[in-house]
Amino acid sequence: MTRAVLITGDQLSESLASLRAAERGVDHIVFAEVSREASYVPHHVKKIALIFSAMRHFASSLEDEGHRVFYHRFDPDSDIESFTDALRAHCAEHEIDEILLTWPGEWRVLDEFRKMEGALDRPVVLLDDDRFLCSTDEFADWAEGRKTLRMEFFYREMRRRTGLLMDGDAPAGGDWNFDEQNREKWTGEPEPSGPMSFSPDAVTSEVLELVASHFDGFGELDGFDYAVTRGQARRALAHFVRHDLPGFGRYQDAMSAGEDYLFHSRLSMYINLGILDPMEVCRAVEQAWKDDEAPINSVEGFIRQVIGWREFMRGVYWLKMPEYASEDFFGNDRPLPDWYWSGKTRMRCLAETIDGTRRNAYAHHIQRLMITGNFALILGVKVPEICDWYLSVYADAYDWVTLPNTLGMVMFADGGLFASKPYAASGKYVQRMSDYCADCPYDVGQRTGSDACPFNALYWDFLARNRERLSDNHRMQMMLKNVERLDPGEKAAITRRANWIRDHVEEL
């Protein structure tokens, strides 16, 4: 029996279940650069180039190891638009008895996989993706009976399961979470090294030419410097652990103009591709603490993002989809401003963040949550539009991780399934955690008036408009009481300013 094993662009790992099950030299390993996957949202062009290049490099490495590899390169004139089309064409040319797949990262792809057996008239075997540390069934068991899902409790279970940062049954260092030590503003010292860069080789250069010729999505290709092989990604990991992990914890929430990364690693794009394993990353980070090369607050904060948030987001996604994608707690009705795509706004925090995203296909978690996300939340942007934007613009974005983070964490559109409160804030938060406000034409100290920071009026108006919806949220009580204490004249001025901003948002 000969099987066709389809490898998608986010499954580039030799530990992939379907690849482990393949008989080397017999089964066909199929890769396909299909138009639907590259264009269902206006993906950042660097993201497309990263995936295509990493796919080509991984396919070549499998071929060197004796696998029978069949690679369908992107062709704008081809009739092959989907994974099903690629497999149908392959089956027409070869005697294939069975299709072997690994659980994908997006609901729409799972829907396609489930229809393949009928479309291809062959048995299709779909295996669990056990590269993740918590299976979908295990997460469902953990979540059963809980009205709300809190990552902190899930994270503790993952610490116990993996043994990471554990001292017997107790957390290393005496606490599960050192987040209170991780909220410092960066003022120029110490100097960050930044992620390791790699020059494009011949394969990547060919891909860059292809993407430049046929894709006009978000962002720019200039300066492409990502790792595209496992070897390069491992070097990027070692570089981060040695140079930037020590400062990561204290400054992981900090933002600074002209600093695209500060102490952040950019490793998420390599983990989500499959060329880095999440546990090897966490063990390398943990070892730095054991060797006294990084403080525990940095190490714990990083590990929490990988075995905590990353695994938790996937669990929520597969537990609640597909209905989850239509949640809209606040009933938002505002379109996403056009300048989210261009970065052409006078608000410096948003201009800096979007410009960095356009250049790098990256922004760190506080820029995503408290700059672009916070503004979309308090403006009242339609949930599907901001979700599609997040899925489009980041190189590490796949629906399983982006949708729950955007819909649930950024927009609170699920009403608090796992976020204990909306992450809404005024310009004071931006001022506290960054230097963006220093040269901004808007005054962060003012709520109203034509020069007042737009975040301020929108924030207070958001609280006022949604007071009844949030009245049962105990974490919002102090903020809602602050709204009640506002002078009636100030309230009216805030409402007028917020309404003007919403009506003239493209002019900001």
C-alpha positions as CSV (number, residue, x, y, z in Angstrom):
1,M,0.0,0.0,0.0
2,T,1.2,3.5,-0.9
3,R,0.0,6.5,1.0
4,A,0.2,10.2,0.3
5,V,1.2,12.2,3.3
6,L,0.2,15.9,3.0
7,I,2.4,18.3,5.0
8,T,1.0,21.8,5.4
9,G,3.1,25.0,5.8
10,D,2.8,25.0,9.6
11,Q,3.7,21.3,10.0
12,L,7.4,21.5,9.2
13,S,8.6,19.0,11.8
14,E,10.1,15.6,11.6
15,S,8.1,14.7,14.7
16,L,4.8,15.3,12.9
17,A,2.5,12.3,13.5
18,S,1.8,11.6,9.9
19,L,5.4,11.9,8.9
20,R,6.4,9.5,11.7
21,A,3.8,7.1,10.4
22,A,5.1,7.3,6.8
23,E,7.2,4.4,5.4
24,R,10.4,6.0,4.2
25,G,11.1,5.4,0.5
26,V,7.6,4.1,-0.1
27,D,5.0,6.6,0.9
28,H,4.7,9.9,-0.9
29,I,5.4,13.1,1.1
30,V,3.4,15.8,-0.6
31,F,3.9,19.6,-0.2
32,A,1.7,22.2,-2.0
33,E,2.0,25.9,-2.3
34,V,-1.6,26.6,-3.1
35,S,-3.2,29.9,-3.9
36,R,-6.1,29.6,-1.4
37,E,-3.8,29.3,1.6
38,A,-1.7,32.3,0.4
39,S,-4.6,34.6,-0.2
40,Y,-7.6,33.8,2.0
41,V,-6.7,37.0,3.9
42,P,-4.2,39.6,2.7
43,H,-1.2,37.9,4.4
44,H,1.9,39.9,5.1
45,V,4.2,39.2,2.1
46,K,7.1,38.3,4.5
47,K,4.8,35.6,6.1
48,I,4.1,34.1,2.7
49,A,7.8,34.1,1.8
50,L,8.7,32.6,5.2
51,I,6.3,29.7,4.8
52,F,7.2,29.0,1.2
53,S,10.9,29.1,1.9
54,A,10.7,27.0,5.1
55,M,8.5,24.5,3.2
56,R,11.1,24.2,0.4
57,H,14.0,23.8,2.8
58,F,12.1,21.2,4.8
59,A,11.1,19.2,1.8
60,S,14.7,19.2,0.6
61,S,15.9,17.9,4.0
62,L,13.3,15.1,3.9
63,E,14.4,14.1,0.4
64,D,18.0,14.0,1.7
65,E,16.9,11.6,4.4
66,G,15.4,9.1,1.9
67,H,11.7,10.2,1.7
68,R,9.9,10.3,-1.6
69,V,9.0,13.9,-1.8
70,F,6.6,15.5,-4.2
71,Y,6.5,19.3,-4.2
72,H,3.9,21.4,-6.0
73,R,5.2,25.0,-6.3
74,F,3.0,28.0,-6.6
75,D,1.8,28.6,-10.1
76,P,-0.6,31.5,-10.7
77,D,-1.9,29.9,-13.9
78,S,-2.5,26.5,-12.2
79,D,-6.0,25.1,-11.5
80,I,-4.7,23.8,-8.2
81,E,-6.1,26.2,-5.7
82,S,-6.5,24.0,-2.6
83,F,-5.0,21.1,-0.7
84,T,-7.7,18.8,-2.2
85,D,-6.8,20.0,-5.7
86,A,-3.2,19.2,-5.1
87,L,-3.9,15.7,-3.8
88,R,-6.4,15.0,-6.6
89,A,-3.7,15.9,-9.2
90,H,-1.2,13.7,-7.3
91,C,-3.5,10.7,-7.2
92,A,-4.2,11.1,-10.9
93,E,-0.5,10.6,-11.6
94,H,0.3,8.0,-9.0
95,E,-1.2,4.8,-7.5
96,I,-2.3,6.1,-4.1
97,D,-4.3,3.9,-1.7
98,E,-4.7,6.1,1.3
99,I,-4.3,9.8,2.4
100,L,-2.5,10.4,5.7
101,L,-3.0,13.8,7.4
102,T,-2.2,15.5,10.7
103,W,-4.8,17.7,12.4
104,P,-4.4,21.2,11.0
105,G,-4.2,24.5,12.7
106,E,-7.4,26.1,11.3
107,W,-11.0,25.2,11.4
108,R,-11.5,25.9,7.7
109,V,-8.7,23.5,6.8
110,L,-10.1,20.8,9.1
111,D,-13.4,21.2,7.3
112,E,-11.6,20.7,4.0
113,F,-9.7,17.6,5.4
114,R,-13.0,16.1,6.6
115,K,-14.4,16.3,3.1
116,M,-11.4,14.8,1.3
117,E,-12.4,11.2,1.5
118,G,-15.5,11.9,-0.6
119,A,-13.7,14.3,-2.9
120,L,-10.8,11.9,-3.5
121,D,-12.6,8.6,-3.3
122,R,-9.9,7.2,-1.1
123,P,-9.6,6.5,2.7
124,V,-8.3,9.5,4.6
125,V,-6.7,9.0,8.0
126,L,-6.5,12.1,10.2
127,L,-4.0,11.9,13.1
128,D,-3.8,14.1,16.2
129,D,-1.1,16.7,16.2
130,D,0.8,15.5,19.2
131,R,3.5,18.2,18.8
132,F,1.3,20.2,21.2
133,L,1.7,19.4,24.9
134,C,-2.0,19.2,25.7
135,S,-4.3,17.3,23.3
136,T,-7.7,18.7,22.4
137,D,-9.4,15.9,24.4
138,E,-7.3,16.6,27.5
139,F,-8.1,20.3,27.3
140,A,-11.8,19.5,27.0
141,D,-11.6,17.3,30.1
142,W,-9.8,20.1,32.0
143,A,-12.4,22.6,30.9
144,E,-15.5,20.5,31.6
145,G,-17.7,22.0,34.2
146,R,-15.9,25.3,34.4
147,K,-18.1,28.4,33.7
148,T,-14.9,30.5,33.0
149,L,-11.5,29.2,31.9
150,R,-8.5,30.8,33.6
151,M,-5.1,30.3,32.0
152,E,-3.3,30.5,35.3
153,F,-4.8,27.3,36.6
154,F,-4.2,25.5,33.3
155,Y,-0.6,26.8,33.3
156,R,0.0,25.3,36.7
157,E,-1.2,21.9,35.5
158,M,1.2,22.2,32.5
159,R,4.1,23.0,34.8
160,R,3.4,19.9,36.8
161,R,3.0,17.8,33.7
162,T,6.2,19.0,32.0
163,G,8.3,19.4,35.2
164,L,9.5,22.8,33.9
165,L,10.5,25.1,36.8
166,M,9.4,22.7,39.4
167,D,11.0,21.8,42.7
168,G,9.3,18.5,43.4
169,D,5.6,19.4,43.7
170,A,6.3,23.1,44.3
171,P,7.1,25.8,41.9
172,A,10.8,26.8,41.6
173,G,11.5,30.1,43.3
174,G,8.5,29.7,45.6
175,D,5.9,31.3,43.2
176,W,4.0,30.1,40.1
177,N,4.1,33.6,38.5
178,F,6.6,36.5,38.7
179,D,4.6,38.9,36.5
180,E,4.8,41.7,39.0
181,Q,8.5,41.9,38.3
182,N,7.9,42.1,34.6
183,R,6.3,45.6,34.1
184,E,9.2,48.0,34.0
185,K,9.5,50.8,31.5
186,W,12.7,50.6,29.4
187,T,14.8,53.8,29.4
188,G,17.7,52.9,27.2
189,E,19.7,50.5,29.3
190,P,20.6,47.7,29.1
191,E,20.9,47.7,25.3
192,P,19.0,44.8,23.6
193,S,20.7,42.6,21.1
194,G,17.6,41.9,19.0
195,P,16.7,38.7,17.2
196,M,19.3,36.9,15.1
197,S,19.2,37.8,11.4
198,F,19.9,35.5,8.4
199,S,20.7,36.4,4.9
200,P,18.5,34.9,2.2
201,D,20.1,31.9,0.4
202,A,19.4,30.9,-3.2
203,V,16.1,29.1,-2.2
204,T,14.8,32.1,-0.2
205,S,15.9,34.6,-2.9
206,E,13.9,32.6,-5.5
207,V,10.9,32.7,-3.2
208,L,11.2,36.4,-2.6
209,E,11.1,37.0,-6.3
210,L,8.0,34.8,-6.6
211,V,6.2,36.6,-3.8
212,A,7.1,40.0,-5.2
213,S,5.8,39.1,-8.6
214,H,2.5,37.5,-7.6
215,F,1.3,38.8,-4.2
216,D,0.3,42.3,-3.1
217,G,-0.7,41.6,0.5
218,F,0.2,43.7,3.6
219,G,3.7,44.9,4.4
220,E,7.0,44.8,2.5
221,L,9.6,42.2,1.6
222,D,12.7,44.3,2.0
223,G,14.9,43.2,4.8
224,F,13.7,39.6,5.0
225,D,16.0,38.0,7.6
226,Y,14.1,35.1,9.1
227,A,15.4,31.7,9.9
228,V,14.0,29.2,7.3
229,T,15.6,26.0,8.5
230,R,15.6,24.1,11.8
231,G,19.4,24.7,12.1
232,Q,19.0,28.4,11.7
233,A,16.1,28.5,14.1
234,R,18.1,26.7,16.8
235,R,20.9,29.3,16.3
236,A,18.2,32.0,16.8
237,L,17.1,30.3,20.0
238,A,20.7,30.1,21.4
239,H,21.2,33.8,20.5
240,F,18.1,34.8,22.4
241,V,18.9,32.8,25.4
242,R,22.4,34.2,25.6
243,H,21.8,37.8,24.8
244,D,18.1,38.9,25.4
245,L,16.5,36.4,27.8
246,P,18.2,38.1,30.9
247,G,16.3,41.4,30.1
248,F,13.2,39.8,28.7
249,G,11.2,39.6,32.0
250,R,11.7,43.1,33.3
251,Y,11.0,44.7,30.0
252,Q,8.5,42.4,28.3
253,D,5.7,44.9,28.6
254,A,7.9,47.9,27.6
255,M,7.7,49.8,24.3
256,S,10.0,52.3,22.7
257,A,10.1,54.3,19.5
258,G,12.6,52.9,17.0
259,E,13.0,49.6,18.9
260,D,11.0,46.9,17.1
261,Y,11.9,44.0,19.4
262,L,13.6,45.2,22.6
263,F,14.2,41.9,24.4
264,H,11.6,39.8,22.5
265,S,12.7,36.7,20.6
266,R,10.6,36.4,17.5
267,L,10.8,32.6,18.1
268,S,7.0,32.2,18.0
269,M,7.0,32.2,14.2
270,Y,9.5,29.3,14.2
271,I,7.6,27.3,16.8
272,N,4.3,27.8,15.0
273,L,5.9,26.7,11.7
274,G,7.2,23.6,13.3
275,I,10.9,24.1,12.8
276,L,11.4,24.6,16.6
277,D,9.8,22.3,19.2
278,P,8.1,24.1,22.1
279,M,9.7,21.9,24.8
280,E,13.2,22.3,23.4
281,V,12.7,26.0,23.6
282,C,11.4,25.9,27.1
283,R,14.2,23.6,28.3
284,A,16.9,25.8,26.8
285,V,15.3,28.8,28.6
286,E,15.0,26.9,31.9
287,Q,18.7,25.7,31.6
288,A,19.8,29.4,31.4
289,W,18.2,29.9,34.9
290,K,19.8,26.7,36.2
291,D,23.1,28.0,35.0
292,D,22.5,31.4,36.6
293,E,22.6,33.1,33.2
294,A,19.0,34.5,33.4
295,P,16.7,35.5,36.3
296,I,13.7,33.4,37.2
297,N,11.2,36.2,36.3
298,S,12.5,36.3,32.7
299,V,12.5,32.5,32.4
300,E,9.1,31.9,34.1
301,G,7.5,34.7,32.0
302,F,8.8,33.2,28.8
303,I,7.8,29.6,29.6
304,R,4.4,30.8,30.7
305,Q,3.8,32.2,27.2
306,V,4.8,28.9,25.6
307,I,3.2,26.2,27.7
308,G,0.6,28.5,29.2
309,W,-0.9,30.9,26.7
310,R,0.1,29.0,23.5
311,E,-1.4,25.7,24.7
312,F,-4.4,27.4,26.3
313,M,-5.3,29.4,23.2
314,R,-5.2,26.2,21.1
315,G,-7.4,24.5,23.7
316,V,-10.0,27.3,23.7
317,Y,-10.0,27.4,19.9
318,W,-10.8,23.7,19.3
319,L,-13.2,23.6,22.3
320,K,-15.4,26.4,21.1
321,M,-15.1,26.5,17.3
322,P,-16.8,27.1,14.9
323,E,-19.5,29.0,16.8
324,Y,-16.8,30.9,18.7
325,A,-15.9,33.0,15.6
326,S,-19.3,34.7,15.7
327,E,-19.1,35.9,19.3
328,D,-19.8,39.7,19.7
329,F,-20.4,40.7,23.3
330,F,-20.4,44.5,22.8
331,G,-22.2,44.5,19.4
332,N,-19.5,46.4,17.7
333,D,-20.4,48.2,14.5
334,R,-17.4,50.4,13.5
335,P,-15.2,49.5,10.5
336,L,-11.5,49.0,11.0
337,P,-9.7,52.3,10.1
338,D,-7.9,52.2,6.8
339,W,-4.7,53.4,8.5
340,Y,-4.4,50.0,10.3
341,W,-3.1,48.9,6.8
342,S,-1.0,51.9,6.0
343,G,0.2,53.1,9.4
344,K,-0.6,56.7,8.3
345,T,-1.9,58.2,11.5
346,R,-0.6,61.0,13.7
347,M,-1.1,58.9,16.8
348,R,2.5,58.0,17.4
349,C,2.0,54.8,19.4
350,L,-0.2,53.4,16.6
351,A,2.0,54.7,13.8
352,E,5.1,53.2,15.4
353,T,3.5,49.8,16.0
354,I,1.9,49.5,12.6
355,D,5.0,50.7,10.9
356,G,7.0,48.0,12.7
357,T,4.4,45.5,11.8
358,R,4.5,46.5,8.1
359,R,8.3,46.1,8.1
360,N,8.7,43.0,10.2
361,A,5.4,41.1,10.2
362,Y,5.8,41.2,13.9
363,A,4.8,43.2,17.0
364,H,5.2,42.0,20.6
365,H,2.3,41.1,22.8
366,I,1.8,44.4,24.5
367,Q,1.8,46.3,21.2
368,R,-0.8,43.9,20.0
369,L,-2.9,43.9,23.1
370,M,-2.6,47.5,24.4
371,I,-1.9,49.6,21.3
372,T,-3.6,48.2,18.1
373,G,-5.9,46.0,20.2
374,N,-6.9,48.5,22.8
375,F,-7.7,51.1,20.2
376,A,-9.9,48.7,18.3
377,L,-11.7,47.7,21.5
378,I,-12.5,51.2,22.7
379,L,-13.3,52.4,19.2
380,G,-15.8,49.6,18.8
381,V,-14.3,47.9,15.6
382,K,-16.3,45.1,14.1
383,V,-14.9,41.8,15.6
384,P,-14.4,39.9,12.3
385,E,-12.5,42.9,10.7
386,I,-10.0,43.2,13.5
387,C,-9.6,39.4,13.7
388,D,-8.8,39.2,10.0
389,W,-6.3,42.0,10.4
390,Y,-4.4,40.2,13.1
391,L,-4.5,37.0,11.1
392,S,-3.1,38.9,8.1
393,V,-0.3,41.0,9.4
394,Y,1.9,38.7,11.6
395,A,4.3,36.0,10.5
396,D,3.4,33.8,13.5
397,A,-0.4,34.1,13.0
398,Y,-2.5,31.1,12.4
399,D,-6.2,31.0,13.2
400,W,-5.9,28.6,16.2
401,V,-3.8,31.1,18.1
402,T,-4.8,34.4,16.6
403,L,-8.6,34.1,16.8
404,P,-9.0,33.4,20.6
405,N,-6.3,36.0,21.4
406,T,-8.0,38.6,19.3
407,L,-11.6,37.8,19.9
408,G,-11.4,36.8,23.5
409,M,-8.4,38.7,24.9
410,V,-8.2,41.9,22.7
411,M,-11.9,42.4,22.0
412,F,-13.5,40.7,25.0
413,A,-16.1,39.5,22.4
414,D,-16.8,36.3,24.2
415,G,-17.9,38.2,27.3
416,G,-15.1,36.9,29.5
417,L,-14.7,33.2,28.7
418,F,-11.1,33.4,29.7
419,A,-10.2,37.1,30.1
420,S,-11.3,38.4,33.5
421,K,-11.9,41.9,32.2
422,P,-11.6,43.9,29.0
423,Y,-8.1,45.2,28.4
424,A,-9.2,48.8,27.9
425,A,-6.9,51.6,28.9
426,S,-6.5,55.3,28.4
427,G,-3.4,57.0,27.1
428,K,-1.9,57.0,30.6
429,Y,-1.1,53.3,30.2
430,V,0.8,54.0,26.9
431,Q,2.7,56.8,28.6
432,R,3.6,54.6,31.6
433,M,5.0,51.7,29.5
434,S,6.6,53.6,26.6
435,D,8.1,56.8,25.3
436,Y,5.6,57.1,22.4
437,C,3.8,60.0,24.0
438,A,6.8,62.3,24.1
439,D,6.7,63.4,20.5
440,C,3.1,62.8,19.8
441,P,1.0,65.7,18.5
442,Y,-1.8,64.6,20.9
443,D,-1.7,65.5,24.6
444,V,-1.9,62.4,26.7
445,G,-2.8,64.6,29.7
446,Q,-6.0,65.8,28.2
447,R,-9.4,64.0,27.9
448,T,-11.2,66.4,25.7
449,G,-10.4,69.1,23.2
450,S,-9.0,68.8,19.6
451,D,-5.5,68.1,20.8
452,A,-6.4,65.5,23.5
453,C,-5.1,62.0,23.1
454,P,-7.9,60.0,21.3
455,F,-7.4,57.0,23.7
456,N,-8.6,59.1,26.6
457,A,-12.1,60.1,25.4
458,L,-12.6,56.7,23.8
459,Y,-11.7,54.9,27.0
460,W,-14.0,56.8,29.2
461,D,-16.8,56.7,26.6
462,F,-16.3,52.9,26.3
463,L,-16.8,52.5,30.0
464,A,-19.9,54.7,29.9
465,R,-21.5,53.0,26.9
466,N,-20.9,49.5,28.3
467,R,-21.7,50.1,32.0
468,E,-24.6,47.7,32.0
469,R,-22.8,45.0,30.1
470,L,-19.9,45.2,32.6
471,S,-21.8,45.8,35.8
472,D,-21.4,42.2,36.9
473,N,-17.6,42.1,36.3
474,H,-16.0,42.6,39.8
475,R,-12.7,43.7,38.2
476,M,-14.4,46.6,36.5
477,Q,-16.2,48.0,39.5
478,M,-13.6,50.7,40.4
479,M,-13.4,51.9,36.9
480,L,-17.2,52.1,36.5
481,K,-17.5,54.0,39.7
482,N,-14.9,56.5,38.4
483,V,-17.2,57.1,35.5
484,E,-20.1,57.8,37.8
485,R,-18.0,60.4,39.7
486,L,-17.4,62.4,36.5
487,D,-18.9,65.9,36.5
488,P,-21.9,66.0,34.1
489,G,-20.3,68.6,32.0
490,E,-17.1,66.5,31.7
491,K,-19.2,63.5,30.8
492,A,-20.9,65.4,28.0
493,A,-17.6,66.7,26.7
494,I,-16.1,63.2,26.7
495,T,-19.1,61.9,24.7
496,R,-18.8,64.7,22.2
497,R,-15.1,64.1,21.8
498,A,-15.6,60.4,21.4
499,N,-18.3,60.8,18.9
500,W,-16.1,63.2,16.9
501,I,-13.3,60.7,16.9
502,R,-15.5,57.9,15.7
503,D,-16.8,60.0,12.9
504,H,-13.4,61.3,11.9
505,V,-11.2,58.4,12.8
506,E,-9.5,58.4,9.4
507,E,-8.3,62.0,10.0
508,L,-6.5,61.2,13.3
